[in-house]
């Protein structure tokens, strides 16, 4: 796989979407945003993206629905983000073909490394969400 340059960020939380877009642009990625699944699908039809970064919990359709839609159309990697990344969520993400799942809040560097690892052909980073300490607050947490 080629380097990841063009990222579609899908999240129904406008402030988080803006922070993610800013941080990823600062790291050298080209970024477009969508506020939900329908907008994401429209953007995916208009442009090829190197990766889709999507929240899991959105309404009316969630990140797993988007993952299924992307998987049915392409091999574009999908990275899911969740504040509720239980073992079941991580297992479901793996089973349904997510390239990675990040547990919110996550470190800015963790996100950038995950996206760059995808571009380097690394296998799924899905274990990222399992059993890690999120107690230390930091300015670079998203």
N, CA and C atoms as a LAMMPS dump frame, in Angstrom:
ITEM: TIMESTEP
0
ITEM: NUMBER OF ATOMS
426
ITEM: BOX BOUNDS ff ff ff
-5.0000000000000000e+02 5.0000000000000000e+02
-5.0000000000000000e+02 5.0000000000000000e+02
-5.0000000000000000e+02 5.0000000000000000e+02
ITEM: ATOMS id mol type element x y z
1 1 1 N 0.835 -1.179 0
2 1 2 C 0 0 0
3 1 3 C 0.883 1.246 0
4 2 1 N 0.43 2.279 -0.682
5 2 2 C 1.17 3.536 -0.715
6 2 3 C 0.995 4.275 0.613
7 3 1 N 1.783 5.311 0.785
8 3 2 C 1.687 6.122 1.996
9 3 3 C 0.3 6.721 2.129
10 4 1 N -0.153 6.86 3.367
11 4 2 C -1.44 7.485 3.647
12 4 3 C -1.262 8.989 3.58
13 5 1 N -2.004 9.613 2.677
14 5 2 C -1.956 11.06 2.546
15 5 3 C -3.325 11.696 2.706
16 6 1 N -4.378 11.044 2.202
17 6 2 C -5.703 11.631 2.116
18 6 3 C -6.634 10.887 3.068
19 7 1 N -7.078 11.569 4.138
20 7 2 C -7.853 10.956 5.208
21 7 3 C -9.253 11.556 5.25
22 8 1 N -10.257 10.7 5.348
23 8 2 C -11.63 11.144 5.576
24 8 3 C -11.933 10.935 7.045
25 9 1 N -12.211 12.024 7.768
26 9 2 C -12.552 11.983 9.186
27 9 3 C -14.073 12.05 9.301
28 10 1 N -14.66 11.05 9.963
29 10 2 C -16.113 10.981 10.113
30 10 3 C -16.448 10.965 11.603
31 11 1 N -17.087 12.044 12.056
32 11 2 C -17.48 12.144 13.463
33 11 3 C -18.616 13.143 13.569
34 12 1 N -19.608 12.831 14.392
35 12 2 C -20.749 13.728 14.544
36 12 3 C -20.525 14.803 15.612
37 13 1 N -19.342 14.853 16.18
38 13 2 C -18.977 15.864 17.177
39 13 3 C -18.14 16.94 16.491
40 14 1 N -18.737 18.109 16.18
41 14 2 C -18.006 19.136 15.416
42 14 3 C -16.676 19.575 16.032
43 15 1 N -16.603 19.825 17.351
44 15 2 C -15.293 20.237 17.896
45 15 3 C -14.215 19.156 17.741
46 16 1 N -14.568 17.907 17.985
47 16 2 C -13.576 16.836 17.84
48 16 3 C -13.172 16.674 16.379
49 17 1 N -14.146 16.759 15.489
50 17 2 C -13.854 16.669 14.053
51 17 3 C -12.857 17.75 13.646
52 18 1 N -13.064 18.972 14.149
53 18 2 C -12.167 20.086 13.818
54 18 3 C -10.769 19.864 14.389
55 19 1 N -10.69 19.377 15.616
56 19 2 C -9.376 19.113 16.231
57 19 3 C -8.641 18.024 15.463
58 20 1 N -9.345 16.949 15.126
59 20 2 C -8.718 15.871 14.361
60 20 3 C -8.216 16.382 13.017
61 21 1 N -9.034 17.169 12.329
62 21 2 C -8.628 17.704 11.021
63 21 3 C -7.4 18.591 11.159
64 22 1 N -7.391 19.464 12.154
65 22 2 C -6.237 20.351 12.373
66 22 3 C -4.974 19.567 12.682
67 23 1 N -5.086 18.616 13.601
68 23 2 C -3.913 17.848 14.012
69 23 3 C -3.364 17.004 12.858
70 24 1 N -4.256 16.393 12.104
71 24 2 C -3.796 15.576 10.988
72 24 3 C -3.195 16.429 9.874
73 25 1 N -3.791 17.59 9.619
74 25 2 C -3.214 18.504 8.619
75 25 3 C -1.835 18.967 9.068
76 26 1 N -1.693 19.249 10.352
77 26 2 C -0.398 19.665 10.899
78 26 3 C 0.65 18.554 10.729
79 27 1 N 0.199 17.297 10.78
80 27 2 C 1.114 16.159 10.62
81 27 3 C 1.4 15.855 9.153
82 28 1 N 0.795 16.624 8.231
83 28 2 C 1.091 16.457 6.821
84 28 3 C 0.065 15.678 6.021
85 29 1 N -1.06 15.341 6.629
86 29 2 C -2.111 14.632 5.911
87 29 3 C -3.044 15.637 5.246
88 30 1 N -3.607 15.237 4.118
89 30 2 C -4.696 15.997 3.516
90 30 3 C -5.977 15.42 4.111
91 31 1 N -6.869 16.296 4.57
92 31 2 C -8.029 15.848 5.339
93 31 3 C -9.319 16.445 4.789
94 32 1 N -10.339 15.604 4.703
95 32 2 C -11.708 16.051 4.496
96 32 3 C -12.516 15.479 5.64
97 33 1 N -13.619 16.163 5.97
98 33 2 C -14.447 15.737 7.089
99 33 3 C -15.874 15.484 6.652
100 34 1 N -16.529 14.593 7.39
101 34 2 C -17.949 14.314 7.215
102 34 3 C -18.575 14.232 8.605
103 35 1 N -19.807 14.73 8.713
104 35 2 C -20.481 14.751 10.007
105 35 3 C -21.264 13.475 10.293
106 36 1 N -21.329 12.58 9.325
107 36 2 C -22.043 11.332 9.531
108 36 3 C -21.839 10.391 8.364
109 37 1 N -22.5 9.251 8.438
110 37 2 C -22.31 8.184 7.46
111 37 3 C -22.743 8.599 6.062
112 38 1 N -23.904 9.225 5.941
113 38 2 C -24.403 9.596 4.611
114 38 3 C -23.439 10.555 3.916
115 39 1 N -22.976 11.566 4.644
116 39 2 C -22.017 12.51 4.063
117 39 3 C -20.71 11.804 3.719
118 40 1 N -20.284 10.887 4.572
119 40 2 C -19.047 10.133 4.306
120 40 3 C -19.17 9.329 3.017
121 41 1 N -20.293 8.661 2.834
122 41 2 C -20.483 7.866 1.621
123 41 3 C -20.471 8.745 0.38
124 42 1 N -21.067 9.92 0.486
125 42 2 C -21.06 10.862 -0.629
126 42 3 C -19.638 11.297 -0.971
127 43 1 N -18.847 11.596 0.057
128 43 2 C -17.455 12.003 -0.164
129 43 3 C -16.627 10.842 -0.732
130 44 1 N -16.896 9.637 -0.267
131 44 2 C -16.171 8.469 -0.772
132 44 3 C -16.483 8.206 -2.237
133 45 1 N -17.697 8.512 -2.663
134 45 2 C -18.048 8.348 -4.072
135 45 3 C -17.366 9.408 -4.934
136 46 1 N -17.114 10.589 -4.352
137 46 2 C -16.527 11.701 -5.109
138 46 3 C -15.005 11.634 -5.2
139 47 1 N -14.356 11.062 -4.173
140 47 2 C -12.888 11.067 -4.104
141 47 3 C -12.377 9.738 -3.568
142 48 1 N -11.234 9.301 -4.047
143 48 2 C -10.587 8.15 -3.4
144 48 3 C -9.822 8.64 -2.169
145 49 1 N -10.006 7.975 -1.065
146 49 2 C -9.275 8.306 0.162
147 49 3 C -8.314 7.178 0.471
148 50 1 N -7.228 7.51 1.15
149 50 2 C -6.263 6.492 1.557
150 50 3 C -6.725 5.755 2.8
151 51 1 N -7.502 6.438 3.648
152 51 2 C -8.021 5.827 4.875
153 51 3 C -9.251 6.607 5.335
154 52 1 N -10.156 5.88 5.991
155 52 2 C -11.324 6.478 6.632
156 52 3 C -11.116 6.34 8.133
157 53 1 N -11.248 7.463 8.851
158 53 2 C -11.152 7.497 10.31
159 53 3 C -12.537 7.846 10.822
160 54 1 N -13.204 6.905 11.496
161 54 2 C -14.605 7.107 11.867
162 54 3 C -14.874 6.801 13.33
163 55 1 N -15.722 7.635 13.912
164 55 2 C -16.262 7.349 15.237
165 55 3 C -17.181 6.14 15.115
166 56 1 N -17.342 5.387 16.195
167 56 2 C -18.256 4.254 16.186
168 56 3 C -19.675 4.725 16.471
169 57 1 N -19.856 5.509 17.532
170 57 2 C -21.204 5.905 17.958
171 57 3 C -21.651 7.17 17.248
172 58 1 N -22.509 6.992 16.27
173 58 2 C -23.136 8.106 15.565
174 58 3 C -24.568 7.671 15.26
175 59 1 N -25.414 8.644 15.008
176 59 2 C -26.801 8.335 14.655
177 59 3 C -27.142 9.041 13.347
178 60 1 N -28.005 8.523 12.541
179 60 2 C -28.762 7.287 12.74
180 60 3 C -27.953 6.026 12.405
181 61 1 N -26.89 6.153 11.611
182 61 2 C -26.048 4.996 11.304
183 61 3 C -24.709 5.159 11.999
184 62 1 N -24.142 4.044 12.438
185 62 2 C -22.9 4.114 13.211
186 62 3 C -21.675 3.758 12.38
187 63 1 N -20.527 3.803 13.04
188 63 2 C -19.267 3.523 12.366
189 63 3 C -19.166 2.099 11.833
190 64 1 N -19.82 1.141 12.491
191 64 2 C -19.803 -0.227 11.976
192 64 3 C -20.601 -0.328 10.683
193 65 1 N -21.684 0.426 10.577
194 65 2 C -22.452 0.452 9.338
195 65 3 C -21.579 1.02 8.22
196 66 1 N -20.874 2.12 8.524
197 66 2 C -19.972 2.719 7.535
198 66 3 C -18.868 1.74 7.15
199 67 1 N -18.302 1.05 8.126
200 67 2 C -17.271 0.048 7.855
201 67 3 C -17.782 -0.997 6.863
202 68 1 N -18.993 -1.494 7.074
203 68 2 C -19.57 -2.472 6.163
204 68 3 C -19.771 -1.912 4.762
205 69 1 N -20.219 -0.659 4.699
206 69 2 C -20.432 -0.024 3.393
207 69 3 C -19.111 0.161 2.65
208 70 1 N -18.075 0.58 3.37
209 70 2 C -16.76 0.764 2.739
210 70 3 C -16.222 -0.591 2.288
211 71 1 N -16.324 -1.607 3.154
212 71 2 C -15.823 -2.94 2.814
213 71 3 C -16.523 -3.506 1.589
214 72 1 N -17.807 -3.192 1.406
215 72 2 C -18.54 -3.736 0.264
216 72 3 C -18.146 -3.064 -1.049
217 73 1 N -17.458 -1.917 -0.963
218 73 2 C -17.12 -1.154 -2.166
219 73 3 C -15.635 -1.123 -2.485
220 74 1 N -14.793 -1.253 -1.447
221 74 2 C -13.36 -1.057 -1.686
222 74 3 C -12.539 -1.732 -0.595
223 75 1 N -11.234 -1.598 -0.752
224 75 2 C -10.297 -2.109 0.261
225 75 3 C -9.705 -0.963 1.076
226 76 1 N -10.332 0.211 1.021
227 76 2 C -9.844 1.367 1.77
228 76 3 C -9.795 1.021 3.255
229 77 1 N -8.667 1.223 3.909
230 77 2 C -8.585 0.949 5.341
231 77 3 C -9.536 1.846 6.131
232 78 1 N -10.147 1.255 7.154
233 78 2 C -11.038 1.989 8.043
234 78 3 C -10.5 1.854 9.461
235 79 1 N -10.27 2.999 10.099
236 79 2 C -9.849 3.045 11.495
237 79 3 C -11.036 3.572 12.283
238 80 1 N -11.469 2.811 13.287
239 80 2 C -12.586 3.223 14.119
240 80 3 C -12.077 3.84 15.415
241 81 1 N -12.864 4.788 15.942
242 81 2 C -12.565 5.435 17.221
243 81 3 C -13.777 5.247 18.125
244 82 1 N -13.534 4.973 19.409
245 82 2 C -14.658 4.796 20.318
246 82 3 C -14.279 5.135 21.743
247 83 1 N -15.207 5.809 22.422
248 83 2 C -15.06 6.037 23.865
249 83 3 C -15.497 4.796 24.63
250 84 1 N -16.124 3.871 23.927
251 84 2 C -16.688 2.677 24.547
252 84 3 C -16.097 1.426 23.91
253 85 1 N -14.783 1.379 23.823
254 85 2 C -14.107 0.279 23.13
255 85 3 C -13.916 -0.909 24.069
256 86 1 N -14.992 -1.64 24.297
257 86 2 C -14.929 -2.854 25.102
258 86 3 C -14.233 -3.955 24.294
259 87 1 N -13.948 -5.051 24.954
260 87 2 C -13.359 -6.19 24.24
261 87 3 C -14.28 -6.649 23.106
262 88 1 N -15.588 -6.605 23.352
263 88 2 C -16.544 -7.003 22.32
264 88 3 C -16.468 -6.07 21.116
265 89 1 N -16.32 -4.757 21.372
266 89 2 C -16.215 -3.783 20.283
267 89 3 C -14.955 -4.032 19.467
268 90 1 N -13.848 -4.281 20.155
269 90 2 C -12.58 -4.547 19.473
270 90 3 C -12.701 -5.817 18.635
271 91 1 N -13.289 -6.856 19.2
272 91 2 C -13.453 -8.116 18.471
273 91 3 C -14.362 -7.932 17.254
274 92 1 N -15.438 -7.182 17.433
275 92 2 C -16.333 -6.916 16.302
276 92 3 C -15.598 -6.14 15.209
277 93 1 N -14.816 -5.15 15.612
278 93 2 C -14.057 -4.36 14.636
279 93 3 C -13.115 -5.258 13.839
280 94 1 N -12.422 -6.139 14.528
281 94 2 C -11.524 -7.08 13.843
282 94 3 C -12.293 -7.968 12.875
283 95 1 N -13.396 -8.541 13.367
284 95 2 C -14.184 -9.476 12.558
285 95 3 C -14.806 -8.819 11.332
286 96 1 N -15.136 -7.55 11.441
287 96 2 C -15.801 -6.856 10.333
288 96 3 C -14.819 -6.144 9.407
289 97 1 N -13.515 -6.26 9.694
290 97 2 C -12.519 -5.771 8.755
291 97 3 C -11.925 -4.406 9.03
292 98 1 N -12.093 -3.869 10.241
293 98 2 C -11.444 -2.598 10.568
294 98 3 C -9.931 -2.799 10.575
295 99 1 N -9.224 -1.789 10.126
296 99 2 C -7.758 -1.849 10.142
297 99 3 C -7.215 -1.599 11.531
298 100 1 N -7.961 -0.828 12.331
299 100 2 C -7.563 -0.514 13.705
300 100 3 C -8.758 0.055 14.434
301 101 1 N -8.692 0.02 15.757
302 101 2 C -9.674 0.718 16.576
303 101 3 C -8.913 1.437 17.675
304 102 1 N -9.211 2.72 17.815
305 102 2 C -8.551 3.546 18.82
306 102 3 C -9.553 3.881 19.92
307 103 1 N -9.11 3.745 21.158
308 103 2 C -9.953 4.04 22.296
309 103 3 C -9.786 5.504 22.685
310 104 1 N -10.887 6.253 22.693
311 104 2 C -10.846 7.667 23.09
312 104 3 C -10.801 7.751 24.606
313 105 1 N -10.086 8.665 25.174
314 105 2 C -9.181 9.588 24.477
315 105 3 C -7.888 8.874 24.106
316 106 1 N -7.325 9.277 22.996
317 106 2 C -6.067 8.677 22.573
318 106 3 C -5.041 9.778 22.366
319 107 1 N -3.797 9.379 22.373
320 107 2 C -2.706 10.308 22.153
321 107 3 C -2.654 10.695 20.679
322 108 1 N -2.367 11.941 20.417
323 108 2 C -2.196 12.437 19.053
324 108 3 C -1.17 11.58 18.309
325 109 1 N -0.034 11.299 18.955
326 109 2 C 1.01 10.48 18.321
327 109 3 C 0.499 9.083 17.983
328 110 1 N -0.359 8.524 18.832
329 110 2 C -0.923 7.196 18.585
330 110 3 C -1.74 7.192 17.287
331 111 1 N -2.522 8.244 17.072
332 111 2 C -3.309 8.367 15.852
333 111 3 C -2.408 8.482 14.632
334 112 1 N -1.441 9.371 14.686
335 112 2 C -0.535 9.581 13.546
336 112 3 C 0.236 8.298 13.234
337 113 1 N 0.747 7.624 14.26
338 113 2 C 1.482 6.372 14.034
339 113 3 C 0.577 5.304 13.427
340 114 1 N -0.661 5.227 13.9
341 114 2 C -1.598 4.244 13.354
342 114 3 C -1.813 4.486 11.868
343 115 1 N -2.051 5.744 11.492
344 115 2 C -2.277 6.06 10.083
345 115 3 C -1.027 5.819 9.242
346 116 1 N 0.117 6.192 9.77
347 116 2 C 1.358 5.966 9.013
348 116 3 C 1.682 4.485 8.9
349 117 1 N 1.396 3.7 9.953
350 117 2 C 1.615 2.252 9.891
351 117 3 C 0.761 1.621 8.806
352 118 1 N -0.468 2.114 8.631
353 118 2 C -1.324 1.602 7.56
354 118 3 C -0.676 1.839 6.206
355 119 1 N -0.074 2.994 6.039
356 119 2 C 0.606 3.319 4.786
357 119 3 C 1.85 2.489 4.558
358 120 1 N 2.412 1.977 5.638
359 120 2 C 3.608 1.137 5.525
360 120 3 C 3.259 -0.335 5.368
361 121 1 N 1.955 -0.627 5.268
362 121 2 C 1.521 -2.009 5.073
363 121 3 C 1.445 -2.808 6.349
364 122 1 N 1.47 -2.157 7.498
365 122 2 C 1.363 -2.865 8.768
366 122 3 C -0.013 -3.497 8.883
367 123 1 N -0.1 -4.611 9.595
368 123 2 C -1.37 -5.272 9.816
369 123 3 C -2.177 -4.498 10.851
370 124 1 N -3.377 -4.946 11.096
371 124 2 C -4.313 -4.252 11.976
372 124 3 C -3.688 -3.912 13.318
373 125 1 N -4.036 -2.749 13.798
374 125 2 C -3.569 -2.259 15.089
375 125 3 C -4.739 -2.333 16.058
376 126 1 N -5.637 -3.282 15.833
377 126 2 C -6.891 -3.344 16.569
378 126 3 C -6.688 -3.519 18.065
379 127 1 N -5.58 -4.098 18.475
380 127 2 C -5.349 -4.3 19.896
381 127 3 C -5.125 -2.994 20.629
382 128 1 N -4.993 -1.892 19.916
383 128 2 C -4.767 -0.593 20.523
384 128 3 C -5.783 -0.292 21.61
385 129 1 N -7.011 -0.722 21.413
386 129 2 C -8.088 -0.364 22.327
387 129 3 C -8.118 -1.218 23.581
388 130 1 N -7.368 -2.281 23.649
389 130 2 C -7.482 -3.182 24.783
390 130 3 C -6.568 -2.789 25.919
391 131 1 N -7.145 -2.805 27.093
392 131 2 C -6.45 -2.693 28.373
393 131 3 C -5.244 -1.767 28.376
394 132 1 N -5.484 -0.486 28.209
395 132 2 C -4.384 0.452 28.347
396 132 3 C -4.8 1.531 29.318
397 133 1 N -3.837 2.163 29.954
398 133 2 C -4.092 3.169 30.97
399 133 3 C -4.404 4.497 30.302
400 134 1 N -5.576 5.043 30.57
401 134 2 C -5.945 6.35 30.028
402 134 3 C -6.092 7.37 31.143
403 135 1 N -5.507 7.087 32.288
404 135 2 C -5.691 7.988 33.434
405 135 3 C -4.858 9.246 33.353
406 136 1 N -3.738 9.241 32.651
407 136 2 C -2.876 10.415 32.589
408 136 3 C -3.349 11.415 31.556
409 137 1 N -3.882 12.537 32.004
410 137 2 C -4.335 13.55 31.06
411 137 3 C -3.127 14.215 30.414
412 138 1 N -3.296 14.608 29.176
413 138 2 C -2.219 15.225 28.432
414 138 3 C -2.803 16.158 27.401
415 139 1 N -2.084 17.232 27.065
416 139 2 C -2.576 18.174 26.067
417 139 3 C -2.715 17.549 24.702
418 140 1 N -1.945 16.5 24.437
419 140 2 C -2.023 15.927 23.106
420 140 3 C -2.988 14.739 23.043
421 141 1 N -3.863 14.63 24.013
422 141 2 C -4.921 13.626 23.947
423 141 3 C -6.075 14.172 23.138
424 142 1 N -6.664 13.349 22.303
425 142 2 C -7.819 13.749 21.498
426 142 3 C -9.049 13.019 21.978
